[in-house]
Amino acid sequence: MADNKAKSTKPVNKTPPKSPSDPAKDRAAKRLSYDSNSSHEGAMAGEISALEEAFRKFAIHGDTRATGKEMHGKNWSKLCKDCHVIDGKNVTVTDVDIVFSKIKGKSSRTITFEQFKEALQELSKKRFKDKSDEEAVQEIYKLIEGKAPIISGVT
């Protein structure tokens, strides 16, 4: 009985238990859900298009500090591969790299969403030669909308 009294006299830890959620997932969700104050074509403020959502997912892929507002060349190349923009005949990895270098600023290493759309317009002319410019752009948007990075080779 003396043992029971000794246990009850210890101070009780009153810190709340930590939530079971993964902090890495919380950070990724916060980066993806930042509010946009500007409205884009066909999207109201606070609401993003499927194309912009895909852009953000690829922009933060593999970079814990990325905000989803700008995309590196490596992630641009991954987006083009994963979404089958690169077909091996009309559009190659080299074409994708050249378009990225052409669109980004001279001293910059990243592109914004607006520059991303310009780069897609540039690639759509090569990828869908038989269609009009507007149809080609819509086709390339369809390839990308709603997609996320494919993680392969992870065990």
Order of alpha helices (4+ residues) and beta strands (2+ residues): alpha-alpha-alpha-beta-alpha-alpha-beta-alpha-alpha
